[in-house]
């Protein structure tokens, strides 16, 4: 009997991953994470976007700083650019995403709109030095343009002439105006419930103007029934794409999501592969592993992720696994 295995990927122990960046201090609410990594072998470097957060009640609470860091080995990073939340007049920032664009880059930013307290995504451009000026940022996805309660955490890839922009969104749950006002009063509807948070897709050509296609990865019915945020994916040797997504069962887990797997053959229709439970968890009380970004490097996949420590803070780690291969036999 002939059998074939296309791109098997085994779970791993995230606590065995290598530390890339610690939190700025210990304690619940202090996070370093939301990694987004570009590997540029022709330039001999890795570029990584990441975010720093502080707990609510701090003088500069929530996502107060986002940065781009450079590394020659993918492990030791040095900041080359940063923005603090006051420059965007926002109460919080979350995941950013770099996309190569000619001799420079596009940077997709997600932050809370100071005008209406809803999450939004903007874009700005810079040359090869990645010296971005956020004053030039243009809106890409907003609550109004997507018909949602907010949109954030962009993940952009170029497929031929098109740019596919995936983002988490707070679905329109038909809230009345009073309930909607209460939900957005905290500046983070993701953390108060009253909605669900699947992944949506926008497609465009110039990196600035997009056609919002709506949901492509829906929430599940168990551990991921509240949120299903597609963070990254990579091509499998036998065809298709393996995606890594964050799932949670309710707003109480909004800060401590866990990682699941999904499969797609066209980047539009995604099938969850882990309906019974997360793919990997850590040994902490929450087991939270989130924002996993897969980066093909030679014969390996480097998986960058944000992990909860025993003291409640979050740190940024990487683990390296063999790149999946096609196997066949009799």
C-alpha positions as CSV (number, residue, x, y, z in Angstrom):
1,X,0.0,0.0,0.0
2,X,1.3,3.4,-0.9
3,X,1.0,6.2,1.6
4,X,2.0,9.9,1.5
5,X,2.6,12.5,4.2
6,X,2.6,16.1,3.1
7,X,4.3,18.4,5.5
8,X,3.8,16.9,9.0
9,X,4.4,19.5,11.8
10,X,4.7,18.1,15.3
11,X,4.0,20.1,18.5
12,X,6.9,21.4,20.5
13,X,7.6,22.6,24.1
14,X,7.5,26.4,23.9
15,X,9.4,26.7,27.2
16,X,12.4,25.2,25.5
17,X,12.4,28.1,23.0
18,X,15.2,30.7,23.1
19,X,14.6,34.0,24.7
20,X,14.7,36.9,22.2
21,X,13.3,39.8,24.3
22,X,12.2,39.9,28.0
23,X,9.5,42.2,29.3
24,X,10.7,45.6,30.5
25,X,10.0,44.5,34.1
26,X,8.3,41.6,35.9
27,X,4.7,41.4,36.9
28,X,1.2,40.9,35.3
29,X,0.5,43.3,32.4
30,X,4.1,43.9,31.4
31,X,4.5,42.4,28.0
32,X,7.0,42.3,25.2
33,X,5.5,40.5,22.2
34,X,3.4,40.7,19.0
35,X,6.4,39.7,16.9
36,X,6.4,40.1,13.1
37,X,9.6,39.0,11.5
38,X,11.1,39.4,8.0
39,X,14.1,37.3,7.0
40,X,16.2,39.0,4.3
41,X,19.1,36.6,3.4
42,X,20.2,38.9,0.6
43,X,20.9,41.6,3.2
44,X,22.1,39.2,5.9
45,X,19.5,40.3,8.4
46,X,16.2,39.8,10.2
47,X,13.8,42.7,10.8
48,X,11.3,42.3,13.6
49,X,8.4,44.5,14.7
50,X,7.3,44.1,18.3
51,X,5.3,45.8,21.0
52,X,5.8,46.7,24.6
53,X,2.8,47.0,27.0
54,X,2.2,48.1,30.5
55,X,-0.7,47.2,32.8
56,X,-3.8,49.3,33.1
57,X,-3.4,51.9,35.9
58,X,0.2,52.6,34.9
59,X,0.9,56.2,33.8
60,X,1.5,54.9,30.3
61,X,-0.8,51.9,30.3
62,X,-1.4,49.4,27.6
63,X,0.5,49.3,24.3
64,X,2.8,52.3,24.8
65,X,5.7,51.5,22.4
66,X,6.2,49.6,19.1
67,X,9.6,49.2,17.5
68,X,11.5,47.7,14.6
69,X,14.6,45.8,15.5
70,X,17.4,44.3,13.4
71,X,19.5,41.2,13.8
72,X,22.1,39.3,12.0
73,X,21.3,35.9,13.6
74,X,17.6,36.1,14.3
75,X,18.3,36.0,18.1
76,X,20.0,39.2,19.2
77,X,18.0,42.2,18.1
78,X,18.8,45.9,18.2
79,X,16.2,48.6,17.7
80,X,16.5,50.8,14.6
81,X,13.1,52.6,14.9
82,X,10.4,53.1,17.4
83,X,7.1,55.0,18.0
84,X,5.4,55.8,21.3
85,X,1.6,56.0,21.6
86,X,1.5,59.8,22.2
87,X,2.7,60.2,18.6
88,X,-0.5,58.6,17.4
89,X,-2.6,60.3,20.1
90,X,-3.8,56.8,20.9
91,X,-4.6,54.9,24.1
92,X,-2.9,51.7,22.8
93,X,-1.1,50.1,20.0
94,X,-0.9,46.4,19.1
95,X,0.7,44.4,16.3
96,X,2.6,46.1,13.4
97,X,3.6,44.4,10.2
98,X,6.4,45.1,7.7
99,X,6.0,44.3,4.0
100,X,8.8,44.8,1.4
101,X,7.9,47.4,-1.2
102,X,10.4,48.0,-4.0
103,X,13.6,49.4,-2.4
104,X,11.7,50.1,0.9
105,X,8.9,48.9,3.1
106,X,5.3,49.4,3.9
107,X,4.5,49.4,7.6
108,X,1.0,48.5,8.8
109,X,0.1,49.8,12.2
110,X,-2.8,48.9,14.5
111,X,-3.9,51.2,17.2
112,X,-7.0,52.6,18.9
113,X,-8.5,55.5,16.9
114,X,-8.5,58.5,19.2
115,X,-11.7,59.8,17.5
116,X,-14.0,56.8,18.3
117,X,-12.0,54.4,20.5
118,X,-12.2,51.7,17.9
119,X,-9.2,49.7,16.7
120,X,-7.9,50.6,13.2
121,X,-5.1,49.8,10.7
122,X,-3.0,52.4,8.9
123,X,0.0,52.2,6.6
124,X,3.1,54.3,5.9
125,X,6.1,53.9,3.7
126,X,9.9,54.3,4.2
127,X,13.1,53.4,2.4
128,X,15.5,50.7,3.2
129,X,16.5,52.3,6.4
130,X,13.0,51.7,7.8
131,X,12.9,55.3,9.1
132,X,9.1,55.7,9.2
133,X,7.2,58.9,9.8
134,X,3.9,58.0,11.4
135,X,2.6,61.5,10.5
136,X,2.3,60.3,6.9
137,X,0.2,57.2,7.9
138,X,-2.9,56.7,5.8
139,X,-6.0,54.8,6.9
140,X,-6.3,51.2,5.5
141,X,-9.0,49.4,7.5
142,X,-11.4,51.1,10.0
143,X,-14.5,50.0,11.7
144,X,-16.5,52.1,9.3
145,X,-14.8,50.8,6.1
146,X,-15.2,47.2,7.2
147,X,-18.6,47.3,8.8
148,X,-17.2,46.0,12.1
149,X,-16.7,47.2,15.6
150,X,-12.9,47.5,15.1
151,X,-10.0,45.9,13.2
152,X,-6.4,45.2,14.3
153,X,-3.3,42.9,14.2
154,X,-2.5,43.0,10.5
155,X,-0.5,40.3,8.7
156,X,0.3,41.2,5.1
157,X,1.8,39.1,2.3
158,X,2.4,39.7,-1.4
159,X,0.9,37.0,-3.7
160,X,1.9,37.9,-7.3
161,X,0.7,41.4,-8.0
162,X,-1.8,41.4,-5.1
163,X,-1.3,42.1,-1.4
164,X,-3.4,39.9,1.0
165,X,-4.0,41.7,4.3
166,X,-5.3,39.5,7.1
167,X,-6.6,41.2,10.3
168,X,-8.5,40.3,13.4
169,X,-11.9,42.1,13.7
170,X,-14.6,42.6,16.2
171,X,-17.8,41.4,14.5
172,X,-20.8,43.6,14.3
173,X,-23.1,42.0,16.9
174,X,-26.1,44.3,16.4
175,X,-25.5,46.2,19.6
176,X,-27.8,49.1,20.3
177,X,-26.2,52.6,20.6
178,X,-26.1,52.5,24.4
179,X,-24.5,49.0,24.5
180,X,-22.0,50.0,21.7
181,X,-21.0,53.1,23.7
182,X,-20.4,51.0,26.8
183,X,-18.4,48.4,24.8
184,X,-16.1,51.0,23.4
185,X,-15.7,53.1,26.5
186,X,-12.6,51.1,27.6
187,X,-10.9,51.6,24.2
188,X,-10.8,47.8,23.7
189,X,-14.0,46.0,22.7
190,X,-12.1,42.8,22.4
191,X,-11.8,42.7,26.2
192,X,-15.5,43.3,27.1
193,X,-17.4,40.7,25.1
194,X,-20.6,41.4,23.3
195,X,-19.0,40.3,20.0
196,X,-16.8,37.6,18.5
197,X,-13.4,38.1,16.9
198,X,-12.7,36.1,13.7
199,X,-10.1,36.8,11.0
200,X,-10.9,38.8,7.9
201,X,-9.2,39.4,4.6
202,X,-8.6,42.5,2.5
203,X,-7.0,42.4,-1.0
204,X,-5.4,45.2,-2.8
205,X,-2.7,46.1,-5.4
206,X,-1.0,49.2,-4.2
207,X,-0.7,48.4,-0.5
208,X,-2.9,51.3,0.5
209,X,-6.3,50.7,-1.0
210,X,-8.0,47.4,-0.2
211,X,-11.2,45.5,-0.9
212,X,-12.5,44.1,2.4
213,X,-13.7,40.5,1.7
214,X,-15.0,39.7,5.2
215,X,-14.3,36.7,7.4
216,X,-12.0,33.9,6.2
217,X,-11.2,32.1,9.5
218,X,-14.3,31.9,11.7
219,X,-14.4,31.3,15.4
220,X,-15.0,27.7,16.6
221,X,-17.3,26.1,19.1
222,X,-15.0,25.2,21.9
223,X,-11.7,26.6,23.2
224,X,-11.6,29.1,20.3
225,X,-15.3,30.1,20.2
226,X,-14.6,33.8,21.0
227,X,-11.5,34.5,19.0
228,X,-9.7,33.0,16.0
229,X,-6.9,35.4,15.0
230,X,-4.7,34.2,12.1
231,X,-1.1,35.4,12.9
232,X,1.0,33.9,10.1
233,X,1.2,31.0,7.7
234,X,3.8,29.1,5.5
235,X,3.5,27.0,2.4
236,X,3.5,23.2,2.8
237,X,5.6,21.2,0.3
238,X,2.7,19.0,-0.7
239,X,0.4,22.0,-1.4
240,X,-1.6,24.4,0.7
241,X,-0.7,26.7,3.6
242,X,-0.4,25.9,7.3
243,X,-1.7,28.8,9.5
244,X,-1.0,29.6,13.1
245,X,-3.9,31.3,14.9
246,X,-4.8,32.5,18.4
247,X,-7.9,31.2,20.0
248,X,-9.8,32.0,23.2
249,X,-13.1,30.9,24.7
250,X,-14.2,34.3,26.0
251,X,-13.1,37.9,26.8
252,X,-11.6,36.6,30.1
253,X,-8.9,35.0,28.0
254,X,-8.4,38.0,25.7
255,X,-4.9,38.6,27.1
256,X,-3.9,34.9,27.3
257,X,-4.8,33.3,24.0
258,X,-3.4,29.9,22.9
259,X,-2.2,28.7,19.5
260,X,-4.1,26.6,17.1
261,X,-3.5,25.3,13.5
262,X,-5.5,25.9,10.3
263,X,-5.1,24.8,6.7
264,X,-6.0,26.5,3.5
265,X,-5.4,25.8,-0.2
266,X,-6.4,29.3,-1.5
267,X,-5.7,31.6,1.5
268,X,-9.5,32.4,1.5
269,X,-11.0,29.2,2.9
270,X,-9.4,28.2,6.2
271,X,-10.1,24.9,8.0
272,X,-9.2,24.7,11.7
273,X,-7.1,21.6,12.4
274,X,-7.2,21.8,16.2
275,X,-10.9,21.9,17.3
276,X,-10.4,19.8,20.4
277,X,-7.7,22.1,22.0
278,X,-4.7,24.3,21.3
279,X,-1.7,23.0,19.4
280,X,0.8,24.0,22.0
281,X,0.6,25.5,25.5
282,X,3.1,26.4,28.1
283,X,3.4,25.2,31.7
284,X,2.2,28.4,33.3
285,X,-1.3,28.7,34.9
286,X,-2.7,30.1,31.6
287,X,-0.6,28.1,29.1
288,X,-0.7,31.2,26.9
289,X,1.3,31.1,23.6
290,X,0.2,33.7,21.2
291,X,1.1,35.8,18.1
292,X,3.1,33.0,16.5
293,X,5.0,34.1,13.4
294,X,6.5,31.4,11.2
295,X,9.7,32.3,9.3
296,X,11.2,29.9,6.8
297,X,15.0,29.9,7.2
298,X,16.9,27.4,5.1
299,X,15.7,23.9,6.1
300,X,14.0,25.1,9.2
301,X,10.9,27.0,10.3
302,X,11.7,29.6,13.0
303,X,8.6,30.2,15.2
304,X,8.6,33.5,17.1
305,X,5.9,33.8,19.8
306,X,4.8,35.7,22.9
307,X,4.7,33.5,26.0
308,X,3.3,34.1,29.5
309,X,5.8,33.8,32.3
310,X,5.1,32.4,35.8
311,X,5.1,36.0,37.2
312,X,2.3,37.0,34.7
313,X,4.5,39.1,32.4
314,X,5.0,38.1,28.7
315,X,8.3,37.6,26.9
316,X,9.3,37.0,23.3
317,X,10.8,33.7,22.3
318,X,11.8,31.6,19.2
319,X,12.0,27.9,18.6
320,X,13.4,26.2,15.5
321,X,11.8,23.1,14.0
322,X,12.6,21.1,10.8
323,X,11.0,22.5,7.7
324,X,8.2,20.1,6.7
325,X,9.0,17.8,3.8
326,X,6.9,15.4,1.6
327,X,7.3,11.8,2.5
328,X,6.2,8.8,0.5
329,X,6.6,5.1,0.8
330,X,5.2,1.6,0.3
